[in-house]
Amino acid sequence: MYHHHNHNHNQNGSLERRAQASNGDIAAATTNGNGVVGASNLNPTTRLLGSPRGDHMPDNYEDLPLDFNPLVFTSLERHLPSHILNLSRDLKAHYMSNILLRYLPHSERVRMQKQKEYRQKIILNYPPLHKEIYTMHSEHFFAPSFLRAIKENTEASFRSIMAEPSRGVYTFEMLQPQFCEMLVSEVDHFERWVHETKFRIMRPNTMNQYGAVLDDFGLETMLDKLMNDFIRPIARVFFSEVGGSTLDSHHGFVVEYGTNRDVELGFHVDDAEVTLNICLGTQFSGGELFFRGVRCDEHVNTETQPGEIFDYSHVPGHAVLHSGRHRHGARPTISGNRINLILWCRSSAFREIKKYQREFPSWCGECRRKKKERERVSIAATKEELLKRELKSAS
């Protein structure tokens, strides 16, 4: 995985940047809630059974604030020794977490611990403005058309509310104006609190100087629900080849453009399998999103083909859903202020599988073009060979 080094294009103007969460890359191990048990107090007698218990019905861990995917706990529970098996779900989760943490590199454990402490410090001190946006209230957050499509949960229902103005870029109305306003004022309130308390916050990623990580000041649970219940059903249909059906963690943040804020955003790819980008408002001109084709790591700097060029103008309350590997950027915001909610959705399973894939990925525009070209050359050669044979037999 390549990382970007700075904000500038390098000498030949190539695309060497990948926007990344400034607190590092959080794949499957996102942190939230209860304290992580450090290496020092791991019990050396922590044991698991070699083969799973077939007759045991494991608990569901989805509502607990855990450091790993809840499904890992459900499957691991079948391997627990009998004296642990009858304990409460919290204690079982704690026991399994200790085992799982041993498999993380030390640096990753330290990073998770630091992030956890950072978040707890904010959450203990920051007074929320709109308590009601911290838990999911879908009928108050989403546009009725979006809710209907999700409820039906079919490709046809999704397509009925969406446009696909360019291959792999989906746009649709998503949020109610009232929710957009509340979120904007919450972020504003947070920014003011940061300024007044001189609290040092981490910016959303390596490319934006303004904006805030929503997960850091208490919105993680709500955004997790947003990803699981409202984005994954859509991603499963339209982005299955890039891990859309196995999204299991996210990085949620707002970016701010315009007067005294970030002006534009250079060409980059996201540290995400699927990206949701929603315009929250307010009054602005300019700031178009420009897309330039989906690329794998190997081809990220290759040129754009004519059919891959697409510019999108933001509409408040409307969302854009695209692959994280879709190269994009934002044009300068000419006047006013534009605030967008970005949800980077990630799949630890897809990232794991990708490491072992040698064949070209079908989702990369350049890989596809090269394959077509190889086929064209091979067909032309075959035709020529047949023609030669015919001429030979004729003579």
Disulfide bonds with the S-S distance in Angstrom:
none
